[in-house]
């Protein structure tokens, strides 16, 4: 059965991560994603390596691992939107599309007749999603925004890292990823609303907004108390014990979420903590973590990771390993959930991609197309959707409008 978004067409003028991550999800769900790229340049992330995909001779191709991570299930059209002929190609495609997504600086697309008000006038049915660092309004709207910058401005860095060390960004571009998810949600909501109204609308998504919203309990900690939650590294600001501990041969995670689990843990260790007013409740443990945690650290350090994982499983409390990526993908759990997707690149080389985590009972996620080379589907798209003939395509190519 076809994916749940089959029949939806998305014109994707975004690049880097937030937008492409969003459109990969939509493509996995069946939407026809037309990736618009600047001829000769393409998506910036194509060059963000090494590592790069290798060809059969062991040489680097034009696709980096970064690019491969978020661009499957798309068709690439290389068209110069700075030229009037290129702009008309975009408008022609928009008349036959449902969604447009872009991450240009505020006002940039107006120069090419592709700003929201211009698009709305010609294509009132269209859902127009804009991703920027700071949104379409506010004093910083015109400023460029990058994931690293926004992790700092949105509070994520200040909450990450050990208390006595420098603030630390998250290991992946999480502000971009979260913004991509919020954009995806906004598009799906706008498409549903269009069923009632028949009208499109704009989704204005800002990396800073998304990062602040994603701070959830830490944001509410401040809004409720007027105080900033302490940075605690791998510990939790309002749950104890809920952190990583160093075992004899590595690190484990102990994630005790309620008092019943804590009693099981303390009983196993032969400790009277669960009957001690200083530790019996989570509220008391948070207040007295400085007394409790060193004792747990000392006990955990005396045994191996494997020992503690078995203990946690046997007594029924949450715990787990701290895996590196090779260990992540070696897990039978992920393999059984099809989270490694083998595909064949257009150059004939096999590639493994990270699977989509959405699992439907009927309308399955489909992996139809590998991440495309720049402009790989230009002729196909112009012929299939706009009905251009070989002569028209040749003229556009010779004038530099398309590649």
C-alpha positions as CSV (number, residue, x, y, z in Angstrom):
1,X,0.0,0.0,0.0
2,X,1.2,3.5,-0.9
3,X,2.5,5.8,1.8
4,X,0.0,8.1,3.7
5,X,1.2,11.2,1.9
6,X,1.1,9.7,-1.6
7,X,-0.3,12.4,-3.9
8,X,1.2,15.3,-2.0
9,X,4.0,17.2,-3.9
10,X,6.5,19.3,-2.0
11,X,8.8,21.8,-3.7
12,X,11.9,21.9,-1.5
13,X,14.1,25.0,-1.7
14,X,15.8,24.3,1.6
15,X,19.3,23.1,2.2
16,X,21.7,22.1,5.0
17,X,19.7,20.1,7.7
18,X,16.5,21.5,9.2
19,X,14.6,21.7,5.9
20,X,16.0,18.6,4.2
21,X,15.4,16.6,7.4
22,X,11.8,17.7,7.3
23,X,11.3,16.8,3.6
24,X,13.0,13.5,4.0
25,X,10.3,12.5,6.5
26,X,7.6,13.7,4.2
27,X,9.2,11.8,1.3
28,X,9.5,8.6,3.5
29,X,5.7,9.0,4.0
30,X,5.0,9.0,0.3
31,X,5.2,12.7,-0.7
32,X,6.9,13.6,-4.0
33,X,9.8,15.8,-3.0
34,X,11.3,18.0,-5.7
35,X,14.7,19.2,-4.3
36,X,15.6,22.5,-6.0
37,X,19.3,23.1,-6.2
38,X,21.5,25.9,-7.6
39,X,23.3,24.6,-10.7
40,X,26.9,23.9,-10.1
41,X,26.6,24.4,-6.3
42,X,23.8,22.3,-5.0
43,X,23.1,21.7,-1.3
44,X,26.0,23.0,0.8
45,X,26.1,19.7,2.7
46,X,27.2,17.8,-0.4
47,X,30.7,19.1,0.4
48,X,30.6,18.7,4.1
49,X,33.1,15.9,4.4
50,X,35.0,13.7,4.7
51,X,33.7,11.2,4.9
52,X,32.2,10.9,1.3
53,X,30.5,8.1,-0.4
54,X,33.1,6.1,-2.4
55,X,32.7,5.0,-6.0
56,X,33.6,1.5,-7.3
57,X,37.2,2.7,-7.6
58,X,37.4,3.8,-4.0
59,X,37.3,7.5,-4.9
60,X,35.3,10.1,-3.2
61,X,32.0,11.0,-4.9
62,X,30.1,14.4,-4.7
63,X,27.9,13.1,-1.8
64,X,29.1,13.4,1.8
65,X,27.8,11.3,4.6
66,X,26.2,14.4,6.0
67,X,24.2,14.9,2.8
68,X,23.3,11.3,2.6
69,X,21.8,11.4,6.1
70,X,18.8,13.6,5.1
71,X,18.1,13.5,1.4
72,X,16.6,10.2,0.4
73,X,13.2,9.9,-1.4
74,X,13.8,13.1,-3.3
75,X,14.2,14.1,-6.9
76,X,16.8,16.8,-7.7
77,X,16.1,19.6,-10.1
78,X,19.1,22.0,-10.8
79,X,17.5,25.4,-11.7
80,X,18.8,29.0,-11.4
81,X,16.1,30.9,-9.6
82,X,17.9,34.2,-10.1
83,X,16.9,34.1,-13.8
84,X,13.3,34.9,-14.9
85,X,13.1,31.6,-16.8
86,X,14.1,29.7,-13.7
87,X,11.5,31.6,-11.7
88,X,8.8,30.6,-14.2
89,X,9.8,27.0,-13.9
90,X,9.3,27.3,-10.1
91,X,5.9,28.9,-10.5
92,X,4.9,26.2,-13.0
93,X,5.9,23.5,-10.5
94,X,4.2,25.4,-7.6
95,X,0.9,25.4,-9.5
96,X,1.1,21.6,-9.4
97,X,2.4,21.3,-5.9
98,X,0.9,21.4,-2.4
99,X,3.8,22.6,-0.3
100,X,6.9,24.8,-0.6
101,X,9.6,24.8,2.0
102,X,12.5,27.3,2.1
103,X,15.2,28.5,4.5
104,X,16.5,31.6,2.8
105,X,17.2,34.8,4.9
106,X,14.1,36.9,5.5
107,X,13.2,38.8,2.3
108,X,15.8,37.1,0.0
109,X,13.2,35.2,-2.1
110,X,11.2,38.4,-2.7
111,X,13.9,39.5,-5.1
112,X,13.0,36.5,-7.3
113,X,9.3,36.8,-7.1
114,X,9.2,33.8,-4.7
115,X,8.4,35.6,-1.4
116,X,5.3,34.5,0.5
117,X,3.0,37.4,-0.6
118,X,4.0,36.9,-4.2
119,X,3.5,33.1,-4.0
120,X,0.1,33.6,-2.2
121,X,-1.1,35.9,-5.0
122,X,-0.4,33.3,-7.7
123,X,-0.9,30.0,-5.7
124,X,-3.4,30.6,-2.9
125,X,-3.7,26.9,-2.3
126,X,0.0,26.5,-1.4
127,X,1.4,25.7,2.1
128,X,4.5,27.8,2.4
129,X,6.9,26.8,5.2
130,X,9.8,29.1,6.1
131,X,12.6,28.0,8.4
132,X,15.0,30.8,9.7
133,X,17.1,31.3,12.7
134,X,14.8,33.8,14.4
135,X,11.6,33.9,12.5
136,X,9.9,36.4,10.1
137,X,9.3,39.0,12.9
138,X,11.2,40.5,15.8
139,X,14.4,42.5,16.2
140,X,16.7,39.6,15.0
141,X,14.5,38.5,12.0
142,X,17.1,39.7,9.5
143,X,20.0,38.0,11.2
144,X,21.4,34.7,9.9
145,X,20.9,31.8,12.3
146,X,22.9,28.6,12.7
147,X,22.4,25.5,14.9
148,X,25.5,26.1,17.0
149,X,24.6,29.7,17.6
150,X,21.0,28.9,18.5
151,X,21.9,26.0,20.8
152,X,23.7,28.7,22.8
153,X,21.0,31.4,22.5
154,X,18.2,29.0,23.3
155,X,19.5,27.6,26.6
156,X,20.5,24.2,25.3
157,X,24.3,24.7,25.7
158,X,24.0,26.2,29.1
159,X,22.2,23.1,30.3
160,X,24.6,20.7,28.7
161,X,28.0,19.6,30.1
162,X,29.4,19.0,33.6
163,X,28.7,21.6,36.2
164,X,32.4,22.5,36.7
165,X,33.3,22.7,33.0
166,X,32.4,24.8,30.0
167,X,28.9,24.7,28.5
168,X,28.7,22.1,25.7
169,X,26.8,21.9,22.5
170,X,24.9,18.6,21.8
171,X,26.8,16.2,19.6
172,X,24.4,16.6,16.6
173,X,22.7,19.7,15.2
174,X,19.7,19.2,17.5
175,X,18.2,22.7,17.0
176,X,18.1,22.0,13.3
177,X,16.6,18.5,13.8
178,X,13.9,19.8,16.2
179,X,13.1,22.6,13.9
180,X,12.7,20.1,11.0
181,X,10.3,18.1,13.1
182,X,8.3,21.2,14.1
183,X,8.2,22.2,10.4
184,X,6.9,18.8,9.4
185,X,4.2,19.0,12.0
186,X,3.2,22.4,10.9
187,X,2.9,21.3,7.2
188,X,0.8,18.3,8.1
189,X,-1.5,20.5,10.2
190,X,-1.8,23.1,7.5
191,X,-2.6,20.4,4.9
192,X,-5.4,19.1,7.1
193,X,-6.8,22.6,7.6
194,X,-6.8,23.2,3.9
195,X,-9.3,20.3,3.5
196,X,-11.8,22.6,5.3
197,X,-10.9,26.0,4.0
198,X,-9.4,25.3,0.6
199,X,-6.7,27.8,1.4
200,X,-3.0,27.6,2.0
201,X,-1.0,29.5,4.6
202,X,2.5,30.2,5.8
203,X,4.3,28.3,8.6
204,X,6.9,30.5,10.2
205,X,9.4,28.3,12.0
206,X,12.4,29.7,13.9
207,X,15.3,27.7,15.2
208,X,15.4,29.8,18.4
209,X,11.7,29.3,19.1
210,X,12.0,25.6,18.6
211,X,15.0,25.3,20.8
212,X,13.4,27.3,23.6
213,X,10.2,25.2,23.4
214,X,12.2,22.0,23.4
215,X,13.8,22.9,26.7
216,X,10.5,21.8,28.3
217,X,10.9,21.1,32.0
218,X,14.1,23.2,32.2
219,X,12.2,26.1,30.7
220,X,9.3,25.6,33.0
221,X,11.7,25.3,36.0
222,X,12.7,28.9,35.3
223,X,9.2,30.2,34.5
224,X,7.8,28.5,37.7
225,X,10.6,29.5,40.1
226,X,12.4,32.5,38.5
227,X,15.6,30.4,39.0
228,X,17.8,28.7,36.5
229,X,18.1,24.9,36.9
230,X,21.7,23.9,37.6
231,X,23.8,22.3,34.9
232,X,24.4,18.8,36.2
233,X,26.1,16.9,33.3
234,X,24.6,13.5,33.1
235,X,22.5,14.0,36.2
236,X,18.9,15.3,36.2
237,X,17.8,18.5,37.8
238,X,14.6,17.1,39.4
239,X,15.0,13.3,39.5
240,X,17.6,11.4,41.7
241,X,19.3,9.0,41.0
242,X,18.9,9.6,37.2
243,X,22.3,9.8,35.6
244,X,25.4,8.0,34.2
245,X,27.7,6.2,36.6
246,X,31.2,4.9,36.0
247,X,31.4,1.2,36.4
248,X,34.7,-0.8,36.6
249,X,35.0,-1.0,32.8
250,X,32.8,1.7,31.4
251,X,29.7,3.8,32.0
252,X,26.1,2.8,32.7
253,X,22.9,4.7,33.0
254,X,20.7,4.4,36.1
255,X,17.3,6.0,35.5
256,X,15.2,5.5,38.6
257,X,12.0,7.4,38.0
258,X,9.9,6.7,41.1
259,X,10.2,5.8,44.8
260,X,9.2,2.1,44.2
261,X,12.1,1.6,41.9
262,X,14.4,3.3,44.4
263,X,13.3,0.9,47.1
264,X,14.1,-2.1,44.9
265,X,17.5,-0.7,44.2
266,X,18.3,0.1,47.9
267,X,17.0,-3.2,49.0
268,X,19.2,-5.1,46.6
269,X,22.2,-3.2,47.9
270,X,21.2,-3.9,51.4
271,X,20.8,-0.2,52.2
272,X,18.2,1.4,54.4
273,X,17.8,4.4,52.1
274,X,14.2,3.8,51.3
275,X,13.2,4.1,54.9
276,X,15.5,7.1,55.6
277,X,13.6,10.4,55.5
278,X,16.5,12.0,53.7
279,X,16.2,9.7,50.7
280,X,12.8,8.0,50.8
281,X,11.1,10.3,48.3
282,X,12.4,11.8,45.1
283,X,11.9,15.3,46.5
284,X,14.2,14.4,49.5
285,X,16.7,12.8,47.2
286,X,16.9,15.9,45.0
287,X,17.6,18.0,48.1
288,X,20.1,15.6,49.4
289,X,21.8,14.4,46.2
290,X,25.2,15.5,47.5
291,X,25.0,12.9,50.2
292,X,23.5,10.1,48.2
293,X,25.2,10.1,44.9
294,X,28.8,9.6,46.1
295,X,27.7,6.4,47.9
296,X,26.1,5.1,44.7
297,X,29.2,6.0,42.7
298,X,31.4,4.1,45.0
299,X,29.2,1.0,44.8
300,X,28.8,1.1,41.0
301,X,32.5,1.5,40.5
302,X,33.2,-1.9,42.1
303,X,31.5,-4.0,39.4
304,X,31.4,-4.2,35.6
305,X,28.9,-2.7,33.2
306,X,27.6,-6.2,32.4
307,X,27.1,-7.0,36.0
308,X,25.0,-3.9,36.6
309,X,22.9,-4.3,33.5
310,X,22.0,-7.8,34.7
311,X,21.2,-6.5,38.1
312,X,19.0,-3.7,36.8
313,X,17.1,-6.2,34.6
314,X,16.7,-8.8,37.4
315,X,15.3,-6.3,39.9
316,X,13.2,-4.4,37.4
317,X,14.7,-0.9,37.4
318,X,15.6,1.1,34.3
319,X,19.2,1.0,33.2
320,X,21.3,0.8,30.1
321,X,24.7,1.1,28.4
322,X,26.3,4.2,26.9
323,X,26.8,3.1,23.3
324,X,29.0,4.4,20.6
325,X,27.5,4.4,17.1
326,X,29.0,1.0,16.1
327,X,27.4,-0.5,19.3
328,X,24.1,1.4,18.5
329,X,23.7,-0.3,15.1
330,X,24.9,-3.7,16.4
331,X,21.8,-3.9,18.6
332,X,19.4,-6.6,17.6
333,X,16.6,-4.3,18.7
334,X,17.4,-1.7,16.0
335,X,18.0,-4.4,13.4
336,X,14.6,-5.9,14.1
337,X,13.0,-2.5,13.8
338,X,14.5,-1.9,10.3
339,X,16.5,1.1,11.4
340,X,19.3,0.2,9.0
341,X,18.2,0.7,5.4
342,X,20.3,-0.8,2.6
343,X,19.9,1.1,-0.7
344,X,21.8,1.4,-4.0
345,X,23.1,4.8,-5.0
346,X,22.7,6.1,-8.5
347,X,26.3,5.3,-9.1
348,X,25.6,1.7,-8.4
349,X,27.3,1.6,-5.0
350,X,25.5,0.1,-2.0
351,X,24.8,2.5,0.9
352,X,23.3,2.0,4.3
353,X,21.0,4.7,5.6
354,X,19.3,5.3,9.0
355,X,15.7,4.1,8.9
356,X,12.6,6.1,9.6
357,X,11.3,5.5,13.1
358,X,7.6,5.8,12.1
359,X,5.9,2.4,12.0
360,X,2.4,2.3,10.6
361,X,0.2,-0.9,10.6
362,X,-1.0,-0.3,7.0
363,X,0.6,2.6,5.1
364,X,4.2,1.6,5.4
365,X,7.2,3.9,5.1
366,X,8.8,3.4,1.7
367,X,12.4,3.8,0.6
368,X,12.0,4.5,-3.1
369,X,14.9,6.8,-4.0
370,X,18.5,7.1,-2.7
371,X,19.8,10.6,-2.1
372,X,20.1,12.1,-5.6
373,X,23.0,13.6,-7.3
374,X,22.7,17.3,-8.1
375,X,20.2,17.8,-10.9
376,X,19.8,14.0,-11.5
377,X,16.0,14.4,-12.2
378,X,16.0,17.7,-14.0
379,X,14.8,16.4,-17.4
380,X,12.5,13.9,-15.8
381,X,10.7,16.5,-13.7
382,X,10.4,19.1,-16.5
383,X,9.0,16.5,-18.9
384,X,6.7,14.7,-16.5
385,X,5.3,17.7,-14.6
386,X,5.6,20.7,-16.9
387,X,5.4,18.8,-20.2
388,X,8.5,20.4,-21.7
389,X,9.9,18.8,-24.8
390,X,13.6,18.1,-25.6
391,X,14.0,21.3,-27.6
392,X,12.7,23.5,-24.7
393,X,14.9,21.6,-22.2
394,X,18.0,22.0,-24.5
395,X,17.4,25.7,-24.7
396,X,17.1,26.0,-21.0
397,X,20.3,24.1,-20.5
398,X,22.3,26.1,-23.1
399,X,21.2,29.4,-21.4
400,X,22.3,28.1,-18.0
401,X,18.9,28.1,-16.4
402,X,19.0,24.4,-15.7
403,X,21.7,21.7,-15.3
